[in-house]
Amino acid sequence: MATNDKKHVMLSYQWDNKELVLGIYNYLKAQNIRVWMDVQGGMKTHLAESMAEAVENAAVICCFLTPKYQESKNCKLELQYAVGRNVPVIPCMMSASYKPSNWLGITLTDLIWLNFRQLSNDNMNLKGAELIDRIHLCVGDKFDSLLDQQIPVQKDDKPKPRLIKSATIGETKNNSVSKRPSSAVLKLATQTIPEVPFIDYSVDYSTRIPKPVREGPEIHVGDHKLTKYKCEGDSIVRLILGSNVLVTCNQEWFSHDQKFTNFLFIPKITFSNTNAKPVSITEVRGEYEDHDHSWKLCKDVKIGPTTNDDEYKWNGDTIVNLGANKLIGFAVRLDIEVNGEPGIDNIRRARAHKSLPQPLKLKIIVEDTDNKECSLIVEQQNTLLELPTKESAISDWTDKDDGEGLREIIAFVYADDCETDQRTFVSMYIDNDGNTNIRCGQSVSSGTTWYLNNERVESLQSEAREKNVNEISIEEQNGNVLALFDPENEYRMYAIRIEITTATSKTVQTLLLPPVTSAKLENLPKVLPLDSVKLRPIRT
């Protein structure tokens, strides 16, 4: 299939949403971005050939998700072919209360979708700008190659500052503007430039900020020093735990009638016969200590040869014959039946369930042929989960050398889901270029970033002014993030309210926009001069 150097943004959709997607197409084209859409000249005689060529020449594919998109064979072919060719995918959710499943759910696993559920002609520009933000993040330095026309820049001998493209097309972080041919400038000069509403940026909004609200528990991240116990009992058999032996865990993938098995593995316990005569172990039992300090019987116990690769092979029974003064090492598995649901991923299943105490005390009990017993207590402790924290965010984001690295974290807001051991966060921070950004997700190394640059804030203020509303939601997937506006001051955007609700916890916090953002907006001219207007090609 033929490919070319001019990449495009591909729009993948089901025909019921053609008109809305066409609005996005027109918005992207107006921003000088090269776009492929089947009804806009993308289709040729052969459907499959046209689709394949569109995918192969795509820098990114934007899929507009609905139940009918999931049912469409052509949409499935497009998306799976794109994933197979490692083309970045941007999911755009169009349907309320819809969650992709089956092939589409697997294909889009771990991808963060954009909220297009209320896409309309009224908010087309705002949603289009959000999509451009995400495209910019996906393609990085290759973004300029998506522009339909390259605009010549006047040359001079003065040194120029390093220009870093922002998330919105046409703006650079130092607000430099490219020069157009004189004919385009002359035509633009005849257009009427609207006057910007006067906003008083001296108003102090600090008294409007309520106290944070935090409800529910947090995930326990405490660390305990494990206790080493000695074997007890009147049997001539002794149980010995090595000095560096750690108990590992696993859980069944699914529950049955709200119950599942938690497996605990002790890599090696030495069974030693301290007597000059042979002895046999007739039974091995296991118990665990519950929260009330009572001992509960394990569902099952198995023993088998020790191994170095965790690939255990368990014996059919627990009978052990020990010769005089002999010792044998065995791996031991204790099975505990737990009420509830297992962990949601491999990391959270490789733990003792949250309903069990920590550290968890396990007791191995053996009975010999003389009907005498001995027992050994072994403690298990879960490893700490790598939850997002302000400290980990600082470490991860500060390492970036470009303008989007971290200068200062204004706030790090989070709420824990103690049922799934997950933490959702929303952070407001200032990057190296002095721009205010909002980042949210469940991992500091990924997630969604919203850029509150001048153009974005002005766009939100205009939308609030047109709709006569004092708040607009800008993020709903990782909690609810709302921009707050003052109707008495030309709908100035002055704060962000963050609402994060999980199955067990809730956090609500309102954050003032930092002074650097207000200062940038305040310094904008009230009437835009000609050389600050974002220029586009004019068709004659």
C-alpha positions in Angstrom: 0.0 0.0 0.0 1.3 3.4 -0.9 2.4 5.8 1.9 3.5 9.4 1.7 5.5 11.8 3.8 2.4 14.0 4.4 0.8 12.4 7.4 -2.8 13.3 8.5 -5.2 13.0 11.4 -7.7 10.2 10.6 -11.3 10.4 11.9 -12.9 7.0 12.5 -16.6 7.0 13.3 -19.9 5.3 12.8 -22.2 7.0 10.3 -24.9 8.0 12.9 -22.5 10.6 14.2 -21.4 11.9 10.7 -22.7 15.5 11.2 -20.9 16.0 14.6 -17.7 14.4 13.4 -17.9 16.6 10.3 -17.9 19.6 12.6 -14.7 18.4 14.2 -13.3 17.9 10.7 -14.1 21.5 9.8 -12.6 22.8 13.0 -9.3 20.9 12.5 -9.1 22.1 8.8 -9.7 25.6 10.0 -6.7 25.3 12.2 -4.6 24.3 9.1 -4.4 20.6 10.2 -4.4 17.9 7.5 -7.4 15.6 8.2 -8.8 12.4 6.6 -12.5 11.7 6.7 -14.2 9.3 4.3 -17.0 11.7 3.3 -14.5 14.4 2.5 -12.8 12.8 -0.4 -11.1 10.1 1.6 -12.9 7.2 -0.1 -11.9 5.7 -3.5 -13.4 2.9 -5.5 -12.2 0.1 -3.3 -13.4 0.5 0.4 -10.8 -1.7 2.0 -7.9 -0.2 0.0 -9.0 3.3 0.9 -9.3 2.5 4.6 -5.9 0.8 4.7 -4.2 3.7 2.9 -5.8 6.1 5.3 -4.5 4.2 8.3 -1.0 3.8 6.9 -0.7 7.5 6.3 -2.1 8.5 9.7 0.0 10.2 12.3 -2.9 9.5 14.8 -6.4 8.1 14.6 -9.3 9.7 16.5 -12.1 7.2 17.1 -15.5 8.4 18.1 -17.0 5.8 20.4 -20.6 4.7 20.6 -22.3 1.3 20.9 -22.9 1.3 17.1 -19.1 2.0 16.6 -18.4 -1.2 18.5 -20.9 -3.1 16.3 -19.5 -1.8 13.1 -17.3 -4.2 11.1 -15.6 -1.4 9.2 -14.8 0.5 12.4 -13.3 -2.6 13.9 -11.1 -3.2 10.8 -9.9 0.4 10.9 -9.0 0.5 14.6 -7.4 -2.9 14.8 -5.4 -2.3 11.7 -4.2 1.0 13.2 -3.2 -0.6 16.5 -1.4 -3.3 14.6 0.6 -0.7 12.8 1.3 1.2 16.1 -0.6 4.3 15.1 -1.5 6.3 18.2 -5.2 6.2 19.1 -7.2 8.9 20.7 -10.6 7.6 22.0 -13.4 10.2 22.0 -16.4 9.1 24.1 -19.7 10.1 22.4 -22.3 8.2 24.3 -23.4 8.7 27.9 -23.2 5.7 30.3 -21.5 3.6 27.6 -18.4 1.6 28.4 -16.6 -0.2 25.5 -16.5 -4.0 25.9 -15.5 -7.1 23.9 -13.0 -6.4 21.1 -13.2 -2.6 21.6 -12.7 -2.8 25.4 -9.5 -4.9 24.9 -8.2 -2.7 22.1 -8.6 0.5 24.2 -7.3 -0.9 27.5 -5.3 1.7 29.5 -6.1 4.6 27.0 -7.5 7.8 28.4 -10.6 8.9 26.4 -11.7 12.5 25.8 -15.2 13.4 26.9 -17.3 14.2 23.8 -20.6 13.0 25.3 -22.2 16.4 25.0 -20.6 17.5 21.7 -22.7 20.1 19.9 -22.4 23.0 17.7 -22.3 25.2 20.8 -19.1 23.7 22.2 -17.5 22.5 19.0 -14.6 24.9 19.2 -13.8 24.0 22.8 -13.9 20.3 22.1 -11.9 20.8 19.0 -9.2 22.6 21.0 -9.2 19.7 23.5 -8.6 17.3 20.7 -5.8 19.3 19.3 -4.2 19.3 22.8 -4.3 15.5 22.7 -3.0 15.2 19.2 -0.1 17.4 20.1 0.7 15.1 23.1 0.5 12.0 20.9 2.7 13.2 18.0 5.1 15.5 19.9 7.7 17.1 17.6 6.0 15.8 14.5 3.0 18.1 15.0 4.2 20.7 12.6 4.3 18.1 9.8 0.5 17.8 10.1 0.0 21.5 9.1 -1.3 21.8 5.5 0.8 24.9 4.7 4.1 25.9 6.1 4.2 29.7 6.7 7.5 31.5 5.8 9.1 33.5 8.6 10.9 36.8 7.9 14.6 36.5 8.4 16.7 38.9 10.4 20.0 38.8 12.1 18.6 39.1 15.6 19.0 36.0 17.8 15.6 34.3 18.4 14.4 32.7 21.5 13.7 28.9 21.5 10.1 28.4 20.4 8.2 25.6 22.0 4.8 24.8 20.5 2.0 24.9 23.0 -1.0 22.6 23.0 -3.1 25.1 20.9 -2.2 25.6 17.3 -0.7 28.9 16.3 0.5 29.9 19.8 4.1 29.6 21.0 5.1 29.8 24.6 6.8 33.2 24.1 3.8 34.4 22.0 5.9 34.9 18.8 3.8 35.0 15.6 4.9 34.0 12.1 4.6 36.6 9.3 2.4 36.0 6.3 2.6 37.2 2.8 1.6 40.8 2.3 -1.6 40.0 0.4 -2.9 37.9 3.3 -2.1 40.7 5.8 -3.8 43.3 3.7 -7.0 41.3 3.5 -7.0 40.5 7.2 -6.4 44.3 8.0 -9.8 45.0 6.5 -11.6 42.7 8.9 -13.3 43.9 12.1 -11.4 42.8 15.2 -13.8 42.3 18.2 -13.1 44.1 21.4 -12.2 42.0 24.4 -14.5 42.5 27.4 -12.8 44.4 30.2 -11.9 42.1 33.2 -10.7 43.5 36.5 -7.8 41.3 37.5 -7.2 43.1 40.8 -10.2 41.4 42.5 -9.2 39.2 45.4 -11.1 35.9 45.3 -9.3 34.2 48.2 -12.4 34.8 50.5 -14.5 32.7 48.1 -12.4 29.6 48.5 -14.0 27.1 50.9 -12.1 24.7 53.1 -11.2 21.3 51.6 -13.6 18.4 52.3 -12.1 14.9 52.8 -14.3 11.9 53.7 -13.5 8.2 54.1 -10.3 6.2 54.7 -7.0 6.2 52.9 -5.0 3.2 51.7 -2.7 2.0 54.5 0.9 2.3 53.6 2.5 1.5 56.9 5.6 -0.7 57.1 6.2 -3.2 60.0 9.3 -5.0 61.1 8.7 -8.7 60.8 9.2 -10.9 63.9 11.0 -14.2 63.7 9.6 -17.0 65.8 11.0 -20.3 67.1 9.4 -23.7 66.7 7.3 -24.8 69.6 5.8 -28.2 70.7 6.8 -31.6 72.1 7.5 -33.4 68.8 11.0 -34.5 68.0 10.5 -32.8 64.6 11.7 -29.2 64.4 10.6 -26.6 61.8 13.2 -24.0 60.8 12.7 -20.9 58.6 15.7 -19.5 56.8 16.9 -16.0 57.6 16.1 -14.4 54.2 12.9 -16.3 53.3 9.9 -14.0 52.4 6.3 -15.2 52.0 4.8 -14.4 48.6 1.1 -14.3 47.6 -1.3 -14.7 44.8 -5.1 -14.7 44.5 -7.6 -16.4 42.2 -8.6 -14.2 39.3 -12.3 -14.4 40.0 -14.6 -14.9 43.0 -17.3 -17.6 43.3 -20.3 -16.5 45.3 -18.3 -13.6 46.7 -15.5 -15.9 47.8 -12.0 -16.6 46.5 -8.8 -18.3 47.6 -5.7 -16.3 48.7 -2.6 -18.4 48.2 0.5 -17.8 50.4 3.8 -19.4 49.5 6.7 -20.0 51.9 9.7 -20.8 49.7 11.4 -23.1 52.2 10.9 -24.5 55.6 13.3 -27.1 56.9 11.8 -30.2 58.5 14.4 -31.6 60.9 14.4 -34.9 62.9 16.4 -34.3 66.1 16.2 -37.9 67.2 18.4 -40.9 66.6 15.4 -42.9 65.4 13.4 -42.4 62.2 10.1 -40.5 62.4 7.2 -39.8 60.1 5.0 -36.7 59.8 1.4 -37.8 59.3 -0.3 -34.4 59.0 0.6 -30.8 58.1 -2.1 -28.1 59.0 -2.1 -24.4 58.5 -3.7 -21.6 60.5 -3.8 -17.8 60.3 -4.4 -15.1 63.0 -7.5 -13.0 62.4 -8.1 -9.4 63.5 -9.5 -10.6 66.8 -6.2 -12.5 67.5 -8.1 -15.9 67.2 -6.5 -18.6 65.0 -8.5 -19.7 62.0 -8.0 -23.0 60.0 -6.6 -22.6 56.5 -8.6 -24.1 53.7 -5.8 -26.3 52.5 -2.0 -26.9 53.0 0.4 -28.3 50.4 4.1 -29.1 50.5 6.6 -29.8 47.7 10.2 -29.5 46.6 11.9 -26.1 46.9 12.6 -24.2 43.7 14.4 -21.2 42.5 11.9 -20.0 39.9 8.6 -20.1 41.8 7.3 -22.9 39.6 6.2 -25.1 42.5 5.1 -28.8 42.1 3.1 -29.9 45.0 3.0 -33.4 46.5 -0.2 -35.4 46.6 -0.2 -35.5 50.4 1.7 -34.1 53.3 3.2 -37.3 54.7 7.0 -36.9 55.3 9.4 -39.7 56.3 12.5 -38.4 58.1 15.5 -40.6 58.8 17.4 -40.4 62.0 19.0 -37.0 62.5 17.9 -36.0 59.0 16.5 -32.8 57.6 14.6 -32.0 54.4 13.6 -28.6 53.0 10.1 -28.1 51.6 8.1 -25.3 50.0 4.8 -24.8 51.8 1.5 -23.3 50.4 -1.3 -22.2 52.7 -4.7 -21.5 51.1 -7.1 -19.0 52.9 -10.7 -18.6 51.8 -11.6 -14.9 51.7 -14.9 -13.2 51.4 -15.0 -10.4 48.8 -13.4 -9.8 45.4 -9.8 -10.4 44.4 -7.4 -7.6 43.3 -8.1 -5.8 40.0 -4.6 -6.5 38.5 -1.5 -8.7 38.9 0.1 -6.3 41.3 -2.9 -6.2 43.6 -3.5 -9.9 43.4 0.2 -10.6 44.4 -0.8 -9.6 48.0 -2.7 -10.8 51.1 -6.2 -9.5 50.7 -7.0 -6.2 52.4 -9.5 -8.0 54.6 -6.7 -9.9 56.3 -4.5 -8.4 59.0 -1.0 -7.0 58.3 1.4 -8.3 59.0 -0.4 -11.6 58.6 0.7 -14.4 61.0 0.7 -17.9 59.6 1.1 -21.0 61.7 2.4 -24.4 60.3 1.5 -27.3 62.5 2.9 -30.8 62.0 1.8 -34.1 63.8 4.2 -37.1 64.0 3.6 -40.8 64.4 3.9 -40.5 68.2 0.8 -38.1 68.1 3.0 -35.2 69.1 2.9 -31.8 67.5 5.2 -28.9 66.8 4.4 -25.5 65.2 6.1 -22.5 63.7 4.7 -19.0 63.2 5.8 -17.2 60.0 4.8 -13.5 59.3 3.8 -12.2 55.8 3.8 -8.5 54.9 2.5 -6.9 51.7 5.0 -4.8 49.7 4.1 -1.1 49.5 1.9 -0.1 46.6 3.4 2.5 44.2 0.6 5.1 44.8 0.8 8.5 43.2 2.0 11.1 45.7 3.2 14.7 45.6 6.7 13.5 46.2 6.6 11.0 43.3 5.1 13.6 41.0 7.9 16.1 41.8 10.5 13.3 41.1 8.9 12.3 37.8 7.9 15.7 36.3 11.1 17.5 37.3 13.2 15.3 35.1 11.8 16.8 31.9 14.1 19.2 30.1 11.5 20.8 27.9 9.1 23.6 28.7 6.6 21.1 30.1 8.7 20.1 33.0 7.9 21.1 36.6 8.6 24.4 38.2 6.2 24.2 41.1 3.3 22.1 42.3 0.4 24.3 43.5 -1.7 21.4 44.8 -1.9 17.7 44.8 -5.4 16.5 45.5 -6.4 12.8 45.8 -8.9 10.3 47.0 -8.4 6.6 47.7 -10.5 3.6 46.7 -9.8 1.2 49.5 -11.9 -1.5 47.8 -9.5 -1.7 44.8 -6.4 -0.2 46.4 -6.3 2.6 43.8 -5.6 6.3 44.2 -7.0 9.0 41.8 -5.3 12.4 41.8 -5.6 15.8 40.3 -2.7 18.2 40.4 -2.3 21.8 39.5 1.3 22.8 38.7 3.3 25.4 36.9 5.7 24.2 34.1 9.1 25.5 33.2 7.7 28.1 30.9 5.4 29.5 33.6 2.2 28.0 32.3 -0.5 26.6 34.6 -1.4 22.9 33.9 -3.8 20.4 35.4 -2.8 16.7 35.4 -5.0 13.9 36.6 -5.0 10.1 36.6 -3.9 7.1 38.7 -0.2 7.2 37.9 2.1 10.2 37.8 3.9 8.9 34.8 0.7 8.8 32.6 -2.8 10.3 32.7 -4.4 13.4 31.2 -2.9 16.9 31.1 -5.0 20.1 30.6 -3.1 23.2 29.6 -4.5 26.4 31.0 -2.7 28.7 28.6 -4.1 32.1 27.6 -6.1 30.9 24.7 -7.7 28.1 26.6 -8.7 30.3 29.6 -10.1 32.9 27.2 -12.1 30.2 25.4 -13.6 29.0 28.6 -14.4 32.5 29.7 -16.2 33.1 26.4 -18.2 29.9 26.7 -19.2 30.8 30.3 -20.2 34.3 29.1 -22.3 32.9 26.2 -24.0 30.3 28.3 -24.4 32.5 31.3 -23.0 29.9 33.7 -20.5 30.2 36.6 -18.8 26.8 36.2 -17.8 24.5 33.3 -16.6 20.9 33.6 -13.2 20.4 31.9 -12.5 16.8 33.1 -14.9 14.0 34.2 -13.0 10.7 33.8 -10.6 11.2 36.7 -13.0 12.9 39.1 -14.8 16.1 38.2 -12.7 19.2 37.5 -14.6 22.4 37.1 -13.5 25.9 36.0 -15.2 28.6 38.1 -16.2 32.0 36.8 -17.3 35.4 38.2 -20.4 36.6 36.4 -20.0 40.1 38.0 -16.5 40.5 36.5 -17.1 39.6 32.9 -17.0 35.9 33.8 -13.4 36.0 34.8 -12.1 32.4 35.4 -10.6 32.6 38.9 -10.5 29.1 40.4 -10.7 25.3 39.8 -12.9 23.0 41.9 -11.8 19.4 42.1 -14.2 16.7 43.1 -12.9 13.1 43.4 -15.3 10.4 44.5 -14.4 6.7 44.9 -16.3 3.7 46.3 -14.9 4.5 49.8 -13.7 8.1 49.9 -14.4 11.7 48.7 -12.3 14.8 48.3 -13.5 18.3 47.3 -11.0 21.1 47.0 -11.1 24.5 45.3 -7.9 26.1 44.1 -7.3 29.7 43.1 -5.6 30.2 39.7 -2.0 31.0 40.5 -0.9 34.7 40.1 1.2 33.8 37.1 -1.9 32.9 35.1 -3.8 35.9 36.1 -0.9 38.2 35.3 -0.6 36.7 31.8 -4.3 37.3 31.2 -4.2 40.8 32.7 -1.3 41.8 30.3 -3.3 40.9 27.2 -4.4 44.0 25.2 -8.0 45.0 25.4 -8.1 45.3 21.6 -6.0 42.8 19.7 -3.4 44.4 17.4 -3.0 43.0 13.9 0.3 41.2 14.5 -1.1 39.3 17.5 -4.0 37.7 15.5 -3.6 34.0 14.6 -3.4 34.1 10.8 -4.8 31.5 8.5 -4.7 31.1 4.7 -7.3 33.2 2.9 -8.9 31.6 -0.1 -9.5 33.9 -3.1 
